[in-house]
Amino acid sequence: MAKASADTDTSTLAGRPAGDGSAYGRTPQRREAEELADALPPLLVEAERIAATVAPGMHGRKRTGPGETFWQFRRYQQGDSAHLVDWRQSARSDRLYVREHEWEAAETVWLWCDRSASMDFSSTKRTPSKLDRAMVITLATATLLVRAGERIAGLGEPLPPASGRTALRRMAHRLSTPDPKAQSEIPADALPRFSRAVLVSDFLSDPDDIAARIQSHATAGTRGHLLQILDPAEEDLPFNGRTEFEGVEEGQKLTFGRAETIRSAYQKKLFSHREALRAATRRFGWTFTTHRTDRPPQTAVLALHAALSGAPLPSEG
């Protein structure tokens, strides 16, 4: 994805000599603004647009915990300490109520976007590649997390968790930089206990291998979510007649005289593959959703937000 460098003077980009800009009506303030705009990756601009669309229609990621901010009243449950009871609220009813506060400690969410060669695929010019869509969704999710005061970090990346605009720009830069050595395997980095993870990929490799990697993270106390992104052709197999299929990474080729004859078997295999992934995530307390690149990215971002919030997952529909 093309991106202007933050170190590139905008006057040079515009074909004008560098200088104080006064002779061309460009004040130092305007130059600074243009340089900031050039430094903002297009990927981040798109991600923030999506986040701004999603944000008004979602609930905050509130959860109970230590803090001073009141969240809600709930019914008293057996085992609750008596000092938690709000007697004023309870006096208005014949039931006991407990006052809950919002947990104000920032949580770290580790995000991983599969940037392997197999993700750089689009069956038509009308739809983005799986890679483009995965990067935008990952960064839009990161934008919402940062706005909520959480810390973010890239799984498999050397930089520590961070918050704020700096963290977003850093992640956008990493995602926008091509990595010819990127692998489709989920990174095995050891994460701090009680971390959250968001993993975005096509997840078309062996379900047992994926389950083993999820298990290693879940055993260490990490909870996470898998978002599978597929191109419409990978779901529908709309081809007819003689068709040759070629693997992007392994280079293997398969030729069918009548591709339509394998459509039903293929779709059953894909369904079975997804059910295996769904079962694996459920077994380890994780969640799983899917997304097609011909559908709005907002649906996937909402699903990720719901998963991180513990809310019911919306359907892709």
C-alpha positions in Angstrom: 0.0 0.0 0.0 1.5 3.3 -1.1 2.4 5.7 1.7 4.3 8.9 1.8 7.1 9.0 4.3 7.1 11.2 7.3 10.6 12.3 6.4 9.7 13.5 2.9 9.2 17.3 2.6 5.8 18.0 1.1 7.3 20.9 -1.0 9.4 18.3 -2.8 6.4 16.1 -3.4 4.6 19.0 -5.0 7.5 19.7 -7.3 8.5 23.0 -5.6 11.9 23.8 -4.0 12.2 23.5 -0.3 12.4 26.6 1.8 10.4 28.6 4.3 7.4 28.5 2.0 6.6 32.2 2.3 7.3 32.8 -1.4 4.6 30.2 -2.3 2.1 31.2 0.3 2.9 28.2 2.6 3.4 29.2 6.2 5.3 27.1 8.6 2.0 26.0 10.2 0.6 24.9 6.8 3.8 23.0 6.1 3.6 21.2 9.4 0.0 20.3 8.7 0.8 18.9 5.3 3.7 16.9 6.7 1.4 15.4 9.3 -1.1 14.5 6.6 1.7 12.9 4.5 2.8 10.9 7.5 -0.7 9.5 8.1 -0.9 6.1 6.3 -4.0 5.8 4.0 -4.7 2.6 5.9 -5.1 4.5 9.2 -7.4 7.1 7.5 -9.7 4.3 6.2 -9.6 2.5 9.6 -10.6 5.6 11.5 -13.4 6.3 9.1 -14.8 2.8 9.8 -14.3 3.2 13.5 -16.2 6.5 13.4 -19.1 4.8 11.7 -19.2 1.9 14.1 -18.7 3.8 17.4 -22.1 5.6 17.6 -24.0 2.3 17.4 -22.1 0.3 20.1 -21.9 0.1 23.8 -18.7 0.7 25.7 -16.5 -2.1 26.9 -17.4 -1.7 30.5 -16.7 -4.5 33.0 -16.9 -4.8 36.8 -13.8 -4.2 38.8 -11.9 -1.8 41.1 -12.5 1.8 40.4 -14.4 4.9 41.5 -16.8 5.3 38.6 -20.3 4.0 39.2 -21.5 1.6 36.5 -24.8 -0.1 37.6 -26.9 -1.7 40.3 -27.4 -5.4 40.2 -29.4 -7.9 42.3 -27.6 -9.2 45.4 -26.3 -12.7 44.9 -25.4 -15.3 47.5 -21.7 -14.9 48.3 -21.6 -11.1 47.9 -20.1 -9.2 50.8 -22.6 -7.2 52.9 -20.5 -4.1 52.5 -21.3 -4.1 48.8 -25.0 -3.7 49.4 -26.4 -0.2 48.5 -28.9 0.2 51.3 -30.5 3.4 49.9 -31.3 1.7 46.6 -32.4 -1.5 48.4 -34.8 0.5 50.6 -36.8 1.4 47.5 -37.6 -2.2 46.9 -38.1 -5.5 48.7 -34.8 -6.8 47.2 -31.2 -6.1 48.0 -29.0 -4.4 45.4 -25.3 -4.1 45.0 -23.5 -1.1 43.6 -21.0 -2.0 40.9 -18.1 0.1 39.7 -16.4 0.1 36.4 -12.9 -1.5 36.1 -10.6 1.4 35.2 -7.4 -0.5 34.7 -6.3 -0.5 31.1 -6.3 -3.9 29.4 -3.8 -5.0 26.8 -5.2 -6.4 23.6 -2.7 -8.2 21.2 -3.7 -8.0 17.5 -2.4 -10.2 14.7 -3.1 -9.7 11.0 -2.0 -12.5 8.7 0.1 -10.8 6.0 1.3 -14.0 4.2 1.2 -14.3 0.4 -2.1 -16.3 0.4 -3.9 -13.3 1.9 -3.1 -11.1 -1.1 -5.9 -12.4 -3.2 -9.0 -10.9 -4.8 -11.2 -12.7 -7.3 -12.5 -9.5 -8.9 -11.5 -5.9 -9.1 -14.7 -4.9 -7.3 -13.7 -6.4 -4.0 -10.6 -5.7 -1.9 -8.0 -8.4 -1.3 -8.3 -10.4 1.8 -5.1 -8.7 3.0 -6.4 -5.2 2.5 -9.6 -6.0 4.3 -7.8 -7.8 7.1 -5.5 -4.8 7.7 -8.3 -2.3 7.7 -10.4 -4.3 10.1 -7.4 -4.9 12.4 -6.6 -1.2 12.6 -10.2 -0.1 12.9 -10.5 -2.4 15.9 -7.2 -1.0 17.3 -8.7 2.5 16.9 -11.8 1.6 18.9 -9.6 0.0 21.6 -7.4 3.1 21.9 -10.4 5.4 22.1 -11.6 3.2 25.0 -8.4 3.7 26.8 -6.9 0.3 26.2 -3.4 -0.6 25.3 -2.6 -2.4 22.1 0.3 -4.4 20.7 1.1 -6.5 17.7 1.3 -10.2 18.4 4.7 -11.4 17.0 6.0 -7.8 17.0 9.0 -6.7 19.1 7.5 -3.4 20.4 5.8 -3.4 23.8 2.1 -2.5 24.4 1.2 1.2 24.1 -1.8 3.5 24.0 -2.9 6.6 22.2 -2.2 8.0 18.8 1.4 6.9 18.9 0.4 3.2 19.2 -2.1 3.6 16.3 0.5 5.2 14.0 3.1 2.6 14.9 0.7 -0.3 14.1 -0.5 1.4 10.9 3.2 1.7 9.8 3.9 -1.9 10.6 0.8 -3.2 8.7 1.5 -0.9 5.7 5.1 -2.1 5.4 5.3 -5.2 3.1 6.8 -8.3 4.8 7.9 -11.0 2.3 8.7 -13.3 5.2 5.3 -13.1 6.8 3.9 -16.5 7.7 0.3 -17.7 8.1 0.9 -19.5 11.4 -0.3 -17.8 14.5 2.7 -16.4 16.4 3.6 -18.5 19.5 4.8 -15.6 21.6 4.2 -16.0 25.3 1.6 -13.3 26.4 1.0 -11.9 29.9 -1.7 -13.7 31.8 -5.2 -12.4 31.4 -4.4 -10.8 28.0 -6.8 -10.6 25.1 -5.9 -11.5 21.5 -7.6 -10.7 18.2 -6.4 -12.9 15.3 -7.4 -12.1 11.7 -6.6 -14.4 8.8 -8.3 -16.7 6.3 -7.4 -19.6 8.6 -7.4 -22.1 5.7 -4.5 -24.2 7.1 -4.9 -27.4 9.1 -7.6 -26.9 11.8 -5.6 -29.1 14.2 -2.5 -26.9 13.8 -4.6 -23.8 14.5 -6.3 -25.5 17.5 -2.9 -26.4 18.9 -1.7 -22.8 18.7 -4.9 -21.5 20.3 -4.5 -24.0 23.1 -1.0 -22.8 23.9 -2.3 -19.3 24.3 -5.5 -20.3 26.2 -3.5 -22.5 28.6 -1.4 -19.5 29.5 -4.5 -17.5 30.4 -5.1 -15.6 27.2 -8.7 -15.2 25.9 -9.1 -14.4 22.2 -11.1 -14.2 19.0 -10.6 -15.5 15.5 -11.9 -13.6 12.5 -11.8 -15.6 9.3 -11.8 -13.4 6.2 -12.5 -15.0 2.8 -13.1 -13.9 -0.7 -16.5 -14.6 -2.2 -15.0 -17.0 -4.7 -13.5 -19.0 -1.9 -16.9 -19.5 -0.4 -19.1 -19.9 -3.5 -16.7 -21.5 -6.0 -18.6 -19.8 -8.9 -16.4 -21.3 -11.6 -17.8 -23.3 -14.5 -16.1 -25.4 -17.2 -12.4 -26.2 -17.4 -10.7 -24.4 -14.5 -7.1 -24.4 -13.2 -6.5 -23.6 -9.5 -3.0 -22.6 -8.4 -1.8 -22.3 -4.8 -0.3 -18.9 -4.0 2.3 -20.1 -1.5 2.9 -23.8 -2.3 2.7 -23.4 -6.1 0.6 -26.6 -6.7 -1.9 -26.7 -9.5 -5.2 -28.6 -9.9 -7.2 -28.7 -13.1 -10.9 -29.7 -13.4 -12.7 -30.2 -16.6 -16.0 -29.1 -15.1 -15.4 -27.0 -12.0 -19.1 -26.9 -11.2 -19.2 -30.6 -10.5 -17.0 -30.2 -7.3 -18.9 -27.1 -6.0 -21.1 -29.0 -3.6 -18.3 -31.2 -2.2 -16.1 -28.1 -1.8 -18.7 -26.2 0.1 -19.3 -29.1 2.4 -15.5 -29.3 3.1 -15.4 -25.6 3.8 -18.3 -25.9 6.2 -16.6 -28.8 8.0 -13.4 -26.8 8.2 -15.2 -23.9 9.8 -17.0 -26.1 12.2 -13.7 -27.5 13.4 -12.4 -24.0 14.0 -15.6 -23.0 15.8 -15.4 -26.1 18.0 -11.7 -25.5 18.8 -12.3 -21.9 19.9 -15.3 -22.9 21.9 -13.4 -25.6 23.6 -10.7 -23.1 24.9 -13.1 -20.3 25.7 -12.4 -18.3 22.6 -14.8 -17.0 19.9 -15.0 -17.3 16.1 -16.7 -15.3 13.4 -16.4 -15.0 9.6 -16.4 -12.2 7.1 -16.6 -11.9 3.3 -14.7 -9.2 1.5 -17.8 -8.3 -0.5 -19.6 -7.2 2.7 -19.1 -3.9 4.7 -16.1 -4.1 7.0 -18.2 -2.5 9.8 -19.9 -5.8 10.4 -16.7 -7.5 11.2 -15.5 -4.7 13.4 -18.8 -4.8 15.4 -18.3 -8.6 15.8 -14.8 -8.1 17.2 -16.0 -5.4 19.5 -18.8 -7.7 20.7 -16.3 -10.5 21.3 -14.0 -8.3 23.4 -17.0 -6.9 25.3 -18.4 -10.4 26.1 -21.7 -9.4 24.3 -23.5 -11.8 21.9 -21.9 -12.0 18.5 -23.8 -10.3 15.7 -24.5 -12.4 12.6 -22.7 -11.7 9.3 -26.2 -12.1 7.7 
